[in-house]
């Protein structure tokens, strides 16, 4: 009788495609209404003027324009907001 339990193989674990998160449009880039600006998990970036947050926390442009990033001071210090300026 064996004194150790047989080990299982873990060779086929962990083969999962990446989620392709991150910035899709950068500051100064032109966007059209509905374009995705950021894909993210959780609210690292927050929706500013002329943007909205989707179900998966992705930030989209509401109108055609140019992307702008801003960092808040005061009570919202350190938070990043994304705006679309017409």
C-alpha positions in Angstrom: 0.0 0.0 0.0 1.3 3.4 -0.9 2.2 6.0 1.7 1.6 9.1 -0.5 -1.4 10.3 -2.5 -0.9 10.3 -6.2 -0.4 13.9 -7.5 -2.4 15.2 -10.4 -1.0 17.1 -13.4 -1.5 20.9 -13.7 -0.1 21.1 -17.2 -3.3 22.4 -18.9 -4.2 25.1 -16.4 -3.9 28.8 -16.9 -4.3 29.1 -20.7 -6.7 32.0 -20.6 -6.7 34.9 -23.1 -6.1 38.4 -21.7 -9.0 40.8 -21.3 -7.5 43.7 -23.4 -8.1 46.3 -20.7 -6.6 49.8 -20.7 -6.7 53.0 -22.5 -8.0 52.8 -26.1 -7.8 56.6 -26.9 -5.3 59.0 -25.5 -5.3 62.7 -24.6 -5.7 64.9 -27.7 -7.2 62.1 -29.9 -10.4 62.7 -31.8 -13.3 60.4 -30.9 -16.8 59.9 -32.2 -19.9 59.4 -30.1 -20.0 55.9 -28.7 -16.3 55.2 -29.0 -14.7 53.4 -26.1 -12.0 55.5 -24.4 -11.0 53.2 -21.5 -11.7 49.5 -20.7 -11.3 48.8 -17.0 -12.3 46.6 -14.1 -13.6 48.9 -11.3 -13.5 52.7 -11.4 -9.9 53.7 -11.8 -10.9 56.4 -14.2 -14.1 58.3 -13.7 -16.5 59.7 -16.3 -16.3 63.4 -16.8 -18.0 65.8 -19.2 -19.6 64.3 -22.3 -18.7 60.7 -21.2 -20.6 57.9 -19.6 -19.8 54.6 -17.8 -20.9 51.3 -19.4 -21.9 48.1 -17.6 -18.3 46.8 -17.4 -16.9 50.1 -16.1 -15.8 51.1 -19.6 -15.9 54.8 -20.4 -17.5 55.9 -23.7 -17.8 59.2 -25.5 -21.2 60.8 -25.6 -20.4 63.3 -28.3 -17.8 63.8 -31.1 -14.8 65.7 -29.9 -11.3 65.4 -28.4 -10.3 63.4 -25.3 -9.0 65.2 -22.3 -7.7 63.9 -18.9 -7.8 65.8 -15.6 -6.7 65.0 -12.1 -8.9 66.5 -9.3 -7.8 68.4 -6.3 -9.7 69.2 -3.1 -12.1 66.7 -1.8 -11.7 64.4 -4.8 -7.9 64.7 -4.8 -6.0 62.2 -6.9 -9.0 61.0 -8.9 -8.7 60.9 -12.7 -11.6 62.1 -14.8 -11.9 61.8 -18.6 -13.7 64.5 -20.6 -14.6 64.8 -24.3 -14.3 68.5 -25.4 -16.2 69.5 -28.5 
